[in-house]
């Protein structure tokens, strides 16, 4: 057996089958490229679901991590450390907010937002105890914890995990009327992805997000924006909501905040919202640890230059122009997205999204399928135009264009 076959067989035998990865075993990576254990190179057009917005092995981020590794990596929140205040201050400023509650993973940020919204609802809005409701959108993806899958409409994420956590109302994504009708005096928050990633990079109708902001403000309801995949440069702006000039009550951040080096997530909001917590009411041993803060501070500094947002906007325009040409043919039925992020619906007659992904893998390009015959394209923001064009050429070849 080859090195790849041995690694795949061992993983199959000894790891729980919660993923169905493509049969490639990565050994090293740099920028937008990965190399497997056999020495074959692949163009990464997934970027760790946006966790690798700044590319593999980004030198600034690795240098920041190395410097911090030599100093201190963990204190727990039982003690203060010298990177924490800067991290919270600078992330709050980047978001135009006042307070930060750091966690580790995106799902933890969502769970924290649920707890925050409920506590705000009881202590500030005056909702009767145990009656708080949070409105979410159908086809959402906010994580895989027990609470989060309780308001999922994806059978694969939800089936066989009941009993489910109550307190959520599901409405169609992009439907303002349904959202307004679902609101009651006990509604404490509306939790949405500005662009639904796992659903196939679904962009809501123009004006929808601004309408959500107006409705939530009128009804004294928190607008919670899950920008874990869509945020931090991916769409050509720091936050996807900026495309409609919208500022939520709460940002949920993760993935790219850790630069692909360490898991970092955060809930960012006003003092009026996050100020509802008191010591002991919520926390995380690793949340806001020195290593995470050091890397995230470098991410924030990189975002402040605007160069990554500008690059995502320019290359994103190019990406969507080229994909739009494919959509005019027989192979591609629809293209959606914004910035360096696209969902491409393939004619089912040409194969499933998985089959198309495997064919692209054979040509040295890595993407991920979702929902039948849809593939997602989300390269690192540092990708070169020539590399992006080469990847698109491989897609055309696979589709017979």
DOMARLUM-344336 format. One line per field, with one value per residue (C-alpha): residue in three letters; x, y, z. Coordinates in pm, 1 decimal. Layout:
aa	c(ALA  ...);
c1	c(X  ...);
c2	c(Y  ...);
c3	c(Z  ...);
END
This chain:
aa	c(UNK  UNK  UNK  UNK  UNK  UNK  UNK  UNK  UNK  UNK  UNK  UNK  UNK  UNK  UNK  UNK  UNK  UNK  UNK  UNK  UNK  UNK  UNK  UNK  UNK  UNK  UNK  UNK  UNK  UNK  UNK  UNK  UNK  UNK  UNK  UNK  UNK  UNK  UNK  UNK  UNK  UNK  UNK  UNK  UNK  UNK  UNK  UNK  UNK  UNK  UNK  UNK  UNK  UNK  UNK  UNK  UNK  UNK  UNK  UNK  UNK  UNK  UNK  UNK  UNK  UNK  UNK  UNK  UNK  UNK  UNK  UNK  UNK  UNK  UNK  UNK  UNK  UNK  UNK  UNK  UNK  UNK  UNK  UNK  UNK  UNK  UNK  UNK  UNK  UNK  UNK  UNK  UNK  UNK  UNK  UNK  UNK  UNK  UNK  UNK  UNK  UNK  UNK  UNK  UNK  UNK  UNK  UNK  UNK  UNK  UNK  UNK  UNK  UNK  UNK  UNK  UNK  UNK  UNK  UNK  UNK  UNK  UNK  UNK  UNK  UNK  UNK  UNK  UNK  UNK  UNK  UNK  UNK  UNK  UNK  UNK  UNK  UNK  UNK  UNK  UNK  UNK  UNK  UNK  UNK  UNK  UNK  UNK  UNK  UNK  UNK  UNK  UNK  UNK  UNK  UNK  UNK  UNK  UNK  UNK  UNK  UNK  UNK  UNK  UNK  UNK  UNK  UNK  UNK  UNK  UNK  UNK  UNK  UNK  UNK  UNK  UNK  UNK  UNK  UNK  UNK  UNK  UNK  UNK  UNK  UNK  UNK  UNK  UNK  UNK  UNK  UNK  UNK  UNK  UNK  UNK  UNK  UNK  UNK  UNK  UNK  UNK  UNK  UNK  UNK  UNK  UNK  UNK  UNK  UNK  UNK  UNK  UNK  UNK  UNK  UNK  UNK  UNK  UNK  UNK  UNK  UNK  UNK  UNK  UNK  UNK  UNK  UNK  UNK  UNK  UNK  UNK  UNK  UNK  UNK  UNK  UNK  UNK  UNK  UNK  UNK  UNK  UNK  UNK  UNK  UNK  UNK  UNK  UNK  UNK  UNK  UNK  UNK  UNK  UNK  UNK  UNK  UNK  UNK  UNK  UNK  UNK  UNK  UNK  UNK  UNK  UNK  UNK  UNK  UNK  UNK  UNK  UNK  UNK  UNK  UNK  UNK  UNK  UNK  UNK  UNK  UNK  UNK  UNK  UNK  UNK  UNK  UNK  UNK  UNK  UNK  UNK  UNK  UNK  UNK  UNK  UNK  UNK  UNK  UNK  UNK  UNK  UNK  UNK  UNK  UNK  UNK  UNK  UNK  UNK  UNK  UNK  UNK  UNK  UNK  UNK  UNK  UNK  UNK  UNK  UNK  UNK  UNK  UNK  UNK  UNK  UNK  UNK  UNK  UNK  UNK  UNK  UNK  UNK  UNK  UNK  UNK  UNK  UNK  UNK  UNK  UNK  UNK  UNK  UNK  UNK  UNK  UNK  UNK  UNK  UNK  UNK  UNK  UNK  UNK  UNK  UNK  UNK  UNK  UNK  UNK  UNK  UNK  UNK  UNK  UNK  UNK  UNK  UNK  UNK  UNK  UNK  UNK  UNK  UNK  UNK  UNK  UNK  UNK  UNK  UNK  UNK  UNK  UNK  UNK  UNK  UNK  UNK  UNK  UNK  UNK  UNK  UNK  UNK  UNK  UNK  UNK  UNK  UNK  UNK  UNK);
c1	c(0.0  110.6  165.8  -167.5  -352.5  -203.4  -303.9  -656.6  -702.1  -578.6  -808.6  -1101.0  -1032.5  -958.1  -1147.9  -1520.6  -1681.0  -1822.9  -1661.5  -1630.1  -1308.8  -1169.0  -897.3  -604.5  -359.0  -201.6  150.4  252.3  92.4  189.6  -28.6  -303.3  -128.1  -114.8  116.3  19.9  231.6  323.3  449.1  158.4  45.3  -316.0  -470.4  -683.2  -1016.0  -1183.2  -950.9  -1077.4  -1429.2  -1276.6  -1050.4  -755.5  -850.7  -485.7  -346.0  -153.6  158.4  112.9  447.9  306.5  73.1  332.8  581.5  321.3  246.5  613.9  689.7  400.3  488.6  816.6  636.2  310.9  35.4  -232.8  -327.4  -700.4  -927.3  -847.3  -563.5  -515.0  -246.1  -79.2  -239.1  -600.4  -687.9  -534.6  -721.8  -1058.0  -1002.0  -883.1  -1146.7  -1420.8  -1285.4  -1269.1  -1635.3  -1745.7  -1860.7  -1768.8  -1719.7  -1579.4  -1649.6  -1380.0  -1434.8  -1262.5  -1481.2  -1757.5  -2015.3  -1911.6  -1963.8  -2315.8  -2394.7  -2264.2  -2483.9  -2789.8  -2714.2  -2640.0  -2963.4  -3172.7  -3008.0  -3051.6  -3414.0  -3482.3  -3273.1  -3318.8  -3623.3  -3831.0  -3935.2  -4093.3  -3850.9  -3821.9  -4022.7  -3746.5  -3764.2  -3493.5  -3582.0  -3351.7  -3362.6  -3433.4  -3129.2  -2901.5  -2571.0  -2448.7  -2263.2  -2325.6  -2380.1  -2702.0  -2859.5  -2756.9  -2879.0  -3210.1  -3286.6  -3132.3  -3347.3  -3076.7  -3172.5  -2807.2  -2722.5  -3038.7  -3158.3  -3125.5  -3007.4  -3332.7  -3481.9  -3415.7  -3364.7  -3679.0  -3700.4  -3641.3  -3865.5  -3762.6  -3865.7  -3772.2  -3442.8  -3491.0  -3860.5  -3917.4  -4291.7  -4246.1  -3989.9  -4222.4  -4510.9  -4296.5  -4198.0  -4373.2  -4314.8  -4102.7  -3867.4  -3521.2  -3308.6  -3293.4  -2989.6  -2885.2  -2594.0  -2564.0  -2479.7  -2570.2  -2251.1  -2335.0  -2666.6  -2474.4  -2352.3  -2702.6  -2713.2  -3041.9  -3251.8  -3128.9  -3265.6  -3340.0  -3066.3  -3145.8  -3508.4  -3408.3  -3213.7  -3515.7  -3758.6  -3539.0  -3479.7  -3853.2  -3943.7  -3660.5  -3504.2  -3131.3  -2996.9  -2723.7  -2505.4  -2316.7  -2017.3  -1803.7  -1769.0  -1871.4  -1667.4  -1311.4  -1257.5  -1418.9  -1684.7  -1470.0  -1561.1  -1458.1  -1812.5  -2069.4  -2334.4  -2141.3  -2267.7  -2607.0  -2471.2  -2600.4  -2454.0  -2603.6  -2634.9  -2392.9  -2124.0  -2027.4  -1673.2  -1446.0  -1254.0  -1036.0  -996.0  -746.5  -569.2  -573.6  -320.8  -533.0  -910.4  -1034.6  -1393.0  -1569.0  -1901.6  -1872.2  -2144.2  -2232.9  -2183.3  -2561.4  -2579.8  -2262.3  -2281.2  -2555.5  -2294.3  -2144.5  -1839.3  -1908.3  -2208.8  -2018.9  -1663.0  -1405.1  -1068.6  -902.4  -1116.3  -901.3  -577.7  -246.7  -158.5  -502.3  -494.0  -148.7  -254.4  -589.2  -420.6  -209.1  -522.0  -684.3  -374.6  -379.5  -746.7  -693.4  -485.9  -786.4  -566.2  -726.2  -1077.3  -975.6  -812.3  -1120.7  -1339.7  -1123.5  -1053.3  -1411.7  -1541.6  -1314.8  -1423.9  -1792.8  -1746.6  -1579.9  -1832.4  -2111.4  -1986.8  -2008.7  -2362.3  -2458.3  -2391.5  -2542.4  -2313.2  -2376.0  -2734.4  -2666.1  -2388.0  -2423.9  -2194.4  -2002.6  -1632.5  -1406.3  -1693.6  -1919.2  -2171.9  -2185.7  -2482.2  -2380.4  -2628.1  -2706.5  -2665.4  -2292.0  -2258.5  -2303.6  -2107.9  -1895.0  -1818.3  -1725.5  -1502.9  -1324.8  -1265.0  -1122.7  -902.0  -762.5  -667.5  -500.9  -783.0  -958.1  -1316.4  -1605.4  -1948.5  -2271.5  -2635.9  -2642.3  -2474.0  -2343.3  -1975.9  -1832.4  -1537.9  -1365.6  -990.9  -753.3  -763.0  -391.7  -442.6  -280.4  -494.7  -300.8  -356.5  -726.3  -755.2  -574.0  -821.9  -1113.4  -957.9  -964.5  -1330.2  -1407.6  -1224.7  -1416.6  -1744.6  -1647.3  -1639.7);
c2	c(0.0  355.7  610.3  768.5  437.1  346.5  681.5  659.8  302.7  387.4  688.0  478.7  214.5  433.1  762.5  814.8  859.7  1207.6  1335.7  1198.5  1367.6  1351.3  1083.0  1320.9  1327.4  1670.9  1694.4  2057.8  2380.2  2732.6  3019.7  2876.7  2546.4  2215.5  1917.9  1561.6  1281.4  1165.8  1510.9  1608.7  1972.7  2089.5  2432.8  2495.6  2650.5  2586.3  2762.7  2568.3  2709.4  3060.6  2975.5  3020.7  3357.1  3466.7  3150.2  2852.4  2930.1  3306.3  3439.3  3726.4  3493.8  3224.1  3480.6  3615.2  3262.1  3169.2  3482.0  3412.9  3044.1  3152.8  3370.6  3219.1  3020.4  2974.9  3128.0  3048.0  3338.7  3290.7  3536.7  3829.1  3824.6  4101.1  4032.6  4013.5  4381.7  4470.7  4187.8  4288.4  4659.0  4620.1  4364.7  4582.1  4879.2  4676.5  4587.0  4932.3  4775.8  4806.1  4459.7  4120.3  3778.7  3543.0  3173.3  2909.4  2762.3  2905.7  2678.0  2806.1  3162.4  3072.3  2898.2  3203.9  3429.8  3221.6  3251.3  3622.0  3696.0  3503.7  3668.0  4011.2  3926.3  3841.2  4109.0  4400.3  4345.6  4192.3  3868.3  3624.8  3362.4  3062.3  3225.4  3376.1  3298.6  3331.1  3342.3  3168.0  3099.7  2773.1  2605.2  2771.1  2632.3  2762.9  2457.3  2106.5  2130.3  1992.0  2336.0  2450.5  2141.5  2184.8  2471.8  2316.0  2207.8  1977.4  1612.7  1501.9  1751.5  1695.7  1334.8  1103.5  1370.9  1452.0  1556.5  1900.8  2231.9  2448.1  2824.6  2870.2  2973.0  2891.2  3114.5  3111.7  3283.7  3612.4  3650.2  3970.5  3916.1  3575.2  3721.7  4003.3  3760.8  3533.7  3811.7  3835.1  4019.6  3723.2  3738.3  3830.3  3784.5  3714.0  3499.4  3497.2  3431.9  3733.5  3474.5  3111.5  2916.6  2551.6  2594.0  2667.3  3026.9  3173.3  3553.0  3700.3  3938.5  4296.6  4496.2  4191.9  4245.6  4616.2  4516.4  4276.7  4557.1  4788.3  4525.6  4422.6  4782.8  4860.2  4550.8  4580.1  4255.2  4182.7  4130.4  3867.8  3826.7  3500.5  3623.5  3322.0  3220.7  3542.6  3786.2  3915.2  3993.9  3700.6  3900.0  4203.0  4388.6  4327.5  4206.6  4084.4  4307.1  4611.3  4547.2  4670.6  4930.0  4731.4  4711.4  4437.4  4430.5  4141.2  3991.3  3625.7  3572.4  3271.3  3076.6  3348.2  3523.5  3250.7  3276.6  2901.3  2873.5  2833.8  2821.6  3166.3  3289.8  3582.3  3744.9  4119.9  4358.5  4663.1  4705.8  4711.7  4357.1  4180.9  4375.4  4138.0  3881.2  3862.6  3657.9  3285.5  3300.8  3202.2  3128.1  2904.8  2774.2  2841.7  3134.8  3445.3  3259.7  3443.0  3244.1  3297.4  3667.8  3711.3  3551.6  3731.5  4066.4  4009.9  3919.2  4243.9  4440.8  4280.2  4359.6  4722.5  4778.5  4699.1  4516.2  4177.4  4315.9  4498.0  4186.1  3976.6  4235.6  4258.6  3888.2  3815.9  4027.4  3831.8  3497.7  3575.6  3705.4  3379.4  3163.4  3368.9  3266.3  2902.7  2959.7  3057.3  2701.6  2361.0  2242.5  2507.9  2590.8  2871.8  3067.0  3260.5  3442.2  3756.6  3836.1  3531.0  3301.3  3117.6  2838.2  2665.7  2444.5  2172.2  2005.7  1677.3  1497.2  1565.8  1422.0  1495.8  1766.6  1491.9  1341.5  1682.0  1746.1  1413.4  1492.5  1830.8  1663.4  1439.3  1758.5  1916.1  2135.9  2095.1  2213.9  2089.6  1974.8  2057.7  1968.8  1742.1  1891.3  2213.6  2288.6  2574.9  2784.6  2993.7  3026.2  3197.0  3571.8  3562.6  3348.7  3482.0  3565.0  3321.2  3041.8  3125.1  3119.2  2785.8  2644.4  2774.8  2613.5  2279.2  2331.6  2405.2  2089.6  1877.8  2024.2  1967.2  2340.2);
c3	c(0.0  -66.1  209.1  116.4  121.7  460.5  609.5  470.0  590.8  939.9  964.0  842.0  1106.2  1406.5  1371.0  1407.1  1067.1  1121.6  801.5  450.1  336.6  -12.0  -39.2  -15.0  277.6  320.2  460.1  404.5  284.0  189.3  71.6  -146.0  -210.8  -23.8  -81.3  2.0  149.2  -202.3  -301.2  -522.5  -503.0  -482.1  -513.7  -205.4  -306.8  29.5  278.5  576.7  536.2  566.1  860.9  625.2  476.8  505.4  353.9  483.0  683.1  679.4  803.0  1005.5  1190.1  1245.5  1375.5  1617.5  1737.3  1776.6  1976.1  2210.7  2247.0  2405.8  2662.0  2792.3  2622.7  2889.2  3219.9  3221.2  3301.1  3668.5  3602.9  3366.0  3098.9  2904.9  2563.5  2675.3  2714.0  2376.3  2205.3  2349.0  2285.7  1928.2  1827.1  1974.0  1777.2  1454.9  1502.2  1616.6  1943.8  2310.8  2460.9  2365.7  2513.3  2378.9  2321.3  2107.2  1833.0  1620.6  1779.0  2122.4  2002.2  1886.0  2214.5  2398.6  2186.1  2271.1  2642.3  2608.9  2423.5  2673.9  2974.7  2810.9  2743.4  3106.4  3275.4  3034.5  2814.3  3090.6  2921.1  3170.9  3296.5  3064.3  2783.6  2566.3  2193.9  1929.6  1560.4  1312.9  939.4  763.3  605.0  859.6  974.8  1309.4  1440.5  1567.9  1943.0  2089.3  2124.5  1778.3  1591.7  1773.5  1535.9  1225.3  930.5  795.0  864.1  864.7  1137.6  1341.8  1315.9  1617.5  1862.9  2039.2  2270.3  2127.5  2302.0  2288.4  2246.7  1873.9  1587.5  1229.9  938.7  567.8  490.1  307.6  397.9  597.6  624.4  783.5  1021.0  1127.9  1177.6  1397.5  1637.7  1973.6  2298.1  2407.0  2108.2  2233.1  1919.2  1548.7  1465.4  1100.0  865.7  633.4  366.7  429.4  363.8  425.9  242.6  -76.6  -35.3  -40.8  -63.3  63.8  -147.2  -163.7  127.3  341.8  598.0  624.3  677.1  954.0  1120.4  1102.8  1234.4  1525.0  1624.9  1615.6  1822.4  2077.8  1958.9  1922.5  1571.4  1603.0  1293.6  1254.9  1053.2  1138.9  772.8  597.8  804.8  820.1  454.6  276.5  88.3  4.8  321.8  680.1  747.7  496.9  656.1  536.1  184.1  305.4  546.0  842.7  1193.6  1414.4  1789.8  1809.5  1585.9  1612.1  1486.6  1451.8  1188.7  1024.0  1360.6  1450.9  1116.1  1063.7  1347.8  1660.1  1722.8  1826.6  1842.4  2000.3  2069.4  2018.0  2128.0  2334.3  2706.7  2740.7  2604.3  2722.3  3046.8  3165.0  3267.2  3613.6  3726.3  3722.4  3488.4  3172.7  3067.8  2902.0  3022.7  2688.6  2576.9  2533.5  2609.6  2543.0  2230.2  2079.7  2160.6  2006.9  1678.2  1669.1  1734.1  1423.7  1226.4  1338.4  1237.4  892.8  846.0  941.8  627.4  408.0  157.8  212.8  178.7  -139.5  -278.6  -204.5  -377.4  -690.2  -731.0  -630.9  -918.1  -1151.5  -1003.3  -1045.0  -1399.6  -1499.9  -1317.0  -1472.7  -1814.8  -1708.6  -1586.4  -1938.1  -2057.4  -1995.4  -1715.8  -1449.1  -1353.5  -1104.1  -935.5  -609.7  -374.9  -296.5  -294.0  -299.4  -210.3  -452.3  -459.1  -798.1  -885.9  -1130.4  -1364.6  -1182.9  -1512.0  -1491.1  -1143.6  -776.6  -599.5  -446.6  -787.5  -930.4  -627.0  -680.3  -1047.5  -952.1  -692.6  -966.7  -1153.4  -847.4  -718.6  -382.6  -326.4  -111.7  -212.0  -33.8  -88.5  -391.1  -696.2  -542.7  -486.3  -282.1  -390.7  -123.4  -180.7  60.6  5.0  -77.6  -387.2  -703.6  -1004.6  -1223.4  -972.4  -948.0  -1326.5  -1339.3  -1089.2  -1296.6  -1604.2  -1424.5  -1339.8  -1704.7  -1807.2  -1558.8  -1680.2  -2040.8  -2121.9);
END
